[in-house]
């Protein structure tokens, strides 16, 4: 047969690459309940759609050539529900998927190709960090950094990441650069491993405290979801991408509207208590406004006084930001402002209209807030909101006070501001305002105090907002979804075919 | 078994204690309710676990960051 020896050699080399780090290491990975790098790709892409690039790349030192199939990072392109995407899947069974000059070159090529062609980049992150000894010394370290665009994020395309094992060094950096991150509950994400950190700072480290999922979902807020399995992680990445366009010059895909989609919003009066002392969960309100089953919370365990989510109204993707009275009474703190900022950046970059649901007593003030740079965070959020060129709508639901009223889209800070008939807007909570303005305390003169509360409360209604044309309409809460659907239909930015200016696309990827 | 201290996220007053010591709690189940900013703000179990200790009493003023309860997870 012609080319016989070439075919045999090609088959041998292909089989070697597909064998990854060998049977023993693959079995160890399976015993941990984790998929291997190639199984993850199989779970991600439509069957038969994956094309691999860099299969025959290997580590640079001659001694590594046979020990480093695909050089520990499997890369290529495939389709997710018919839509093209690029992938980097770290292979922990090959030199712990450590980063080397060759596999970093592979990553760079895939990333640049994804950006140039407008397809999302998917990262399965599991790596020990820089490869030793390849990156040791001036020659090793100086060889890095060949790509001066490596860490630029202009959000031409979405980056999504799943942290599926130890993720240090490059795997950590690209997680930080991602728009959406999912993490296994037994995975680790940090600059360096607990062992290296312990040696460096001479201190005993609790690995989960340093790098565990709760640190990342609750304290840093970088990770959106903690999950139990690889499959769950990959499915969440796919779900997130289903709301987004493939690139910034495209609109998000429109989905079919489930039957009975208008029904939940007609029950809104049962979800929100009339008594303002009673809290409720804003997530339930957001779910009722969206097409059934479409609400997809983001960073749900972090800065919970601000709730952020993607969802669909009438099949159109929307981004929802709500203050959530269930947590901190809905008072926004420094973390909540950071969370809102990140969310605005996502929506602005990918042409996603924003819906803001306001029921907040204001910003959480105090020494801790100042220490955490709250004033700067408040104004970052405000600035980000004003720079968003996507359609923006807000609803003042119960109360919205002071600067927080503006940060939550008050008056012209959204394209159309609606007010529920029970809305209450003022410079601060009237009970606090009486003391601040008149120096009267309830316990000292209850009658006078109540009189003054009423005085401050006067002219603070939804109709007063509408009277000066700050609110464009006063509505029954049950009409909210119908209003939003109609406004989304109108606000299509037809002159630019719905594509925004993306003024926030170069903002930092973390905070 | 790990022990997790539940801290006050906001300054206020303990209005009502809802859960009892040794009670098994689901994630997001209410432990107690604080009164803060003129609202009744629930303190929820961050993860599933058993309530081992309550460190505050009804009517007590608490500051942001103060320990409220201990959960065994």
Boltz contact constraints between the chains, C-beta under 6 A:
constraints:
  - contact:
      token1: [A, 277]
      token2: [B, 39]
      max_distance: 6.0
  - contact:
      token1: [A, 277]
      token2: [B, 40]
      max_distance: 6.0
  - contact:
      token1: [A, 279]
      token2: [B, 39]
      max_distance: 6.0
  - contact:
      token1: [A, 328]
      token2: [B, 9]
      max_distance: 6.0
  - contact:
      token1: [A, 328]
      token2: [B, 10]
      max_distance: 6.0
  - contact:
      token1: [A, 329]
      token2: [B, 36]
      max_distance: 6.0
  - contact:
      token1: [A, 329]
      token2: [B, 37]
      max_distance: 6.0
  - contact:
      token1: [A, 329]
      token2: [B, 39]
      max_distance: 6.0
  - contact:
      token1: [A, 329]
      token2: [B, 41]
      max_distance: 6.0
  - contact:
      token1: [A, 361]
      token2: [B, 37]
      max_distance: 6.0
  - contact:
      token1: [A, 431]
      token2: [B, 38]
      max_distance: 6.0
